[in-house]
Amino acid sequence: MSEASKVIRDNSEVIMHFDLKLSDGSAADSTRVNKKPAKLVMGDGSLTPNFEACLLGLTAGEKKSFELAPEDAFGLPNPDNIHHMDRSRFSADMALEEGMIMAFSQPDGSEVPGIIRSIAGDSVTVDFNHPLAGQTVIFDVEIIDVINA
């Protein structure tokens, strides 16, 4: 196999380890925790186009670190994604706490995660922005293998 066949291109199958960190160094996500690398096909929607752009041209065995601004990573927080809900919409025996993440059903049956930001009397503020929205992230990758059809 030539080295050229191990270069990440559109539609390449990629096996890699990655660490996602915030600019203060705290870990947001990592495949190393479970010692199980991620496997994806470029363009399959597993990664955003900006994350995929970081990988293009890398080769098997390569390690690289990228810093992505919020607008290139998970976006900026959108005030329209913050909702005030009546406490009655939650089950009475549910202990709601600030910072907890819970799933909310959409009209189409899908679920979307929301973070409880505050509870004031009968009003519960829920944030549906991505938990990393507004954060600069560091994307460390180690390419284990690249398979090109």
ZINORNOR-V424227 format. One record per residue. N is the residue number from 1. RES is the residue in one small letter. OMEGA is omega in degrees with one decimal (NA if undefined). D_LAST is the distance of its C-alpha to the last C-alpha in Angstrom with 1 decimal. Layout:
BEGIN
n->N res->RES omega->OMEGA d_last->D_LAST
n->N res->RES omega->OMEGA d_last->D_LAST
END
This chain:
BEGIN
n->1 res->m omega->179.0 d_last->12.5
n->2 res->s omega->178.7 d_last->13.5
n->3 res->e omega->-178.4 d_last->14.2
n->4 res->a omega->-178.3 d_last->12.4
n->5 res->s omega->-179.0 d_last->9.0
n->6 res->k omega->179.3 d_last->10.7
n->7 res->v omega->-179.8 d_last->11.8
n->8 res->i omega->177.0 d_last->11.4
n->9 res->r omega->172.3 d_last->10.6
n->10 res->d omega->178.8 d_last->10.8
n->11 res->n omega->174.7 d_last->8.4
n->12 res->s omega->169.4 d_last->7.4
n->13 res->e omega->-173.9 d_last->8.5
n->14 res->v omega->172.3 d_last->11.7
n->15 res->i omega->-173.5 d_last->14.4
n->16 res->m omega->166.6 d_last->17.6
n->17 res->h omega->173.3 d_last->21.4
n->18 res->f omega->172.7 d_last->23.3
n->19 res->d omega->176.6 d_last->27.0
n->20 res->l omega->-178.1 d_last->28.4
n->21 res->k omega->173.1 d_last->32.0
n->22 res->l omega->-175.3 d_last->34.8
n->23 res->s omega->176.8 d_last->36.5
n->24 res->d omega->177.0 d_last->39.3
n->25 res->g omega->-179.4 d_last->36.9
n->26 res->s omega->-177.3 d_last->37.0
n->27 res->a omega->176.2 d_last->33.9
n->28 res->a omega->-179.0 d_last->32.5
n->29 res->d omega->178.4 d_last->29.4
n->30 res->s omega->175.1 d_last->27.6
n->31 res->t omega->-176.7 d_last->25.0
n->32 res->r omega->-179.5 d_last->27.1
n->33 res->v omega->179.3 d_last->30.0
n->34 res->n omega->-178.6 d_last->28.4
n->35 res->k omega->-179.5 d_last->26.5
n->36 res->k omega->-178.5 d_last->23.3
n->37 res->p omega->175.9 d_last->20.4
n->38 res->a omega->176.2 d_last->18.7
n->39 res->k omega->-179.2 d_last->15.2
n->40 res->l omega->173.1 d_last->13.8
n->41 res->v omega->-179.8 d_last->11.1
n->42 res->m omega->178.9 d_last->12.2
n->43 res->g omega->-178.0 d_last->14.2
n->44 res->d omega->178.4 d_last->15.0
n->45 res->g omega->177.6 d_last->18.6
n->46 res->s omega->179.7 d_last->18.8
n->47 res->l omega->175.5 d_last->19.9
n->48 res->t omega->178.7 d_last->22.1
n->49 res->p omega->-179.7 d_last->20.9
n->50 res->n omega->177.2 d_last->23.2
n->51 res->f omega->178.3 d_last->21.7
n->52 res->e omega->-179.4 d_last->18.1
n->53 res->a omega->177.9 d_last->19.6
n->54 res->c omega->-173.8 d_last->20.8
n->55 res->l omega->-176.0 d_last->17.4
n->56 res->l omega->177.4 d_last->15.8
n->57 res->g omega->176.6 d_last->15.9
n->58 res->l omega->-177.8 d_last->16.6
n->59 res->t omega->177.7 d_last->15.2
n->60 res->a omega->-179.9 d_last->15.1
n->61 res->g omega->-177.1 d_last->18.8
n->62 res->e omega->174.1 d_last->20.1
n->63 res->k omega->-178.8 d_last->22.8
n->64 res->k omega->178.5 d_last->24.1
n->65 res->s omega->179.9 d_last->26.6
n->66 res->f omega->173.3 d_last->26.9
n->67 res->e omega->-178.1 d_last->30.0
n->68 res->l omega->175.8 d_last->29.7
n->69 res->a omega->-177.7 d_last->32.8
n->70 res->p omega->-176.5 d_last->33.6
n->71 res->e omega->177.2 d_last->32.6
n->72 res->d omega->-178.1 d_last->29.1
n->73 res->a omega->-175.5 d_last->28.7
n->74 res->f omega->176.3 d_last->30.4
n->75 res->g omega->177.3 d_last->32.8
n->76 res->l omega->178.7 d_last->36.5
n->77 res->p omega->178.9 d_last->38.7
n->78 res->n omega->-178.8 d_last->39.8
n->79 res->p omega->178.7 d_last->43.4
n->80 res->d omega->179.7 d_last->42.7
n->81 res->n omega->177.6 d_last->40.6
n->82 res->i omega->-174.5 d_last->43.8
n->83 res->h omega->175.0 d_last->45.8
n->84 res->h omega->-176.8 d_last->49.3
n->85 res->m omega->177.3 d_last->49.7
n->86 res->d omega->-178.9 d_last->52.9
n->87 res->r omega->-178.3 d_last->53.2
n->88 res->s omega->178.5 d_last->54.0
n->89 res->r omega->178.5 d_last->50.3
n->90 res->f omega->-179.8 d_last->49.5
n->91 res->s omega->-173.3 d_last->50.9
n->92 res->a omega->-176.7 d_last->54.4
n->93 res->d omega->-179.5 d_last->53.6
n->94 res->m omega->177.6 d_last->50.5
n->95 res->a omega->179.3 d_last->51.2
n->96 res->l omega->178.0 d_last->49.6
n->97 res->e omega->175.9 d_last->49.1
n->98 res->e omega->178.2 d_last->48.0
n->99 res->g omega->-179.2 d_last->44.5
n->100 res->m omega->179.4 d_last->43.3
n->101 res->i omega->178.1 d_last->40.1
n->102 res->m omega->-179.4 d_last->40.2
n->103 res->a omega->177.5 d_last->38.2
n->104 res->f omega->179.5 d_last->39.7
n->105 res->s omega->176.1 d_last->39.0
n->106 res->q omega->177.6 d_last->38.2
n->107 res->p omega->-178.5 d_last->39.7
n->108 res->d omega->177.7 d_last->36.5
n->109 res->g omega->178.2 d_last->36.4
n->110 res->s omega->179.6 d_last->33.7
n->111 res->e omega->178.5 d_last->34.8
n->112 res->v omega->179.5 d_last->34.9
n->113 res->p omega->175.7 d_last->36.1
n->114 res->g omega->179.6 d_last->39.3
n->115 res->i omega->176.7 d_last->41.3
n->116 res->i omega->-177.9 d_last->45.1
n->117 res->r omega->178.8 d_last->46.5
n->118 res->s omega->177.4 d_last->50.2
n->119 res->i omega->179.7 d_last->52.7
n->120 res->a omega->-177.9 d_last->56.1
n->121 res->g omega->-179.4 d_last->58.4
n->122 res->d omega->-178.7 d_last->56.8
n->123 res->s omega->178.2 d_last->54.0
n->124 res->v omega->178.9 d_last->50.6
n->125 res->t omega->-178.3 d_last->48.3
n->126 res->v omega->-178.8 d_last->44.6
n->127 res->d omega->179.7 d_last->41.9
n->128 res->f omega->174.0 d_last->38.6
n->129 res->n omega->174.9 d_last->37.0
n->130 res->h omega->-178.7 d_last->34.0
n->131 res->p omega->179.8 d_last->35.7
n->132 res->l omega->177.5 d_last->34.1
n->133 res->a omega->178.6 d_last->35.1
n->134 res->g omega->-178.1 d_last->37.1
n->135 res->q omega->166.9 d_last->35.8
n->136 res->t omega->-178.5 d_last->34.3
n->137 res->v omega->174.9 d_last->31.5
n->138 res->i omega->-175.2 d_last->30.0
n->139 res->f omega->178.4 d_last->26.4
n->140 res->d omega->-179.6 d_last->25.8
n->141 res->v omega->170.2 d_last->22.2
n->142 res->e omega->-178.5 d_last->21.1
n->143 res->i omega->-178.2 d_last->17.3
n->144 res->i omega->178.9 d_last->16.8
n->145 res->d omega->176.9 d_last->13.1
n->146 res->v omega->178.9 d_last->10.0
n->147 res->i omega->177.0 d_last->6.5
n->148 res->n omega->-177.7 d_last->3.8
n->149 res->a omega->NA d_last->0.0
END
